[in-house]
Amino acid sequence: MGMTVKQVADLVGISVRTLHHYDEIGLLPPSDISSGGYRIYSDKDLEQLQQILFYKELGFSLKRISEIVNAPSFNRQEALETQHSMLLEKRRRLDNMIALVAQTIQSAKGEIEMTNEEKFAGFDFSQNPYEQEARDRWGNKAVDDSKQKIGNMTKEEQQALGEEMNKIYRCLAGLRHQDPASDEAQTAIGDWFHLLNRMGSYSPDAFKGLGQMYVDDERFTKNIDRFGPGLAIFMRDAMAVFADNRK
């Protein structure tokens, strides 16, 4: 026997309004509607809801979650294994940060002294939170090649690369009110294309797809728009023009 929306909300601890929203956007439509017009959720629907909540905990947007769980190739077992690995990594990072904060509190109280290296020991930028999505979109080889290229760089080279990336972001932010097809914009986005290909291997189509991800995934949008509101959209449009001109 199925469950009503109120029963599901009480079981899971979310609001009825949230379940209604998931239905309205096609993320979690109920398997059945009662004769009285009430939503009825099956055990299969509850499995889907669990997947949605796992992905939300990992920071995925609802749009991206919908793309994943509604894809014909979606495999629940594979998804669970990936989520398990990602959550373990998240716990490891949080444990490190908790320990670092505790040490910093002791240092602020004058109980211990911390070196500059120890002050930043809990920060780990070696893990890419978008790696699994990149593997899903472009395959393991492309991601592994990119990781190898970066891994072969010295810390100084990686730092220089990061500074170069930020420089291009700032340049593009200054151009974001122009036509994305303008010569200036295309020159700057060309620099972005060539920089990315120093780290990996991006065809024009993959470059265009990456630009779309900048807008579709709110995590990318938030990070990119730190350099200027609307930059993610501008980069997407400029990257699309750049890619189309190379076909």
PyMOL commands that set and color helices and strands:
alter all, ss='L'
color gray80, all
select helices_A, chain A and resi 5-12+16-24+43-57+62-69+76-108+116-119+131-138+140-151+155-175+183-199+204-216+218-227+231-244
alter helices_A, ss='H'
color red, helices_A
select strands_A, chain A and resi 3-4+32-33+39-41
alter strands_A, ss='S'
color yellow, strands_A
deselect
rebuild
show_as cartoon
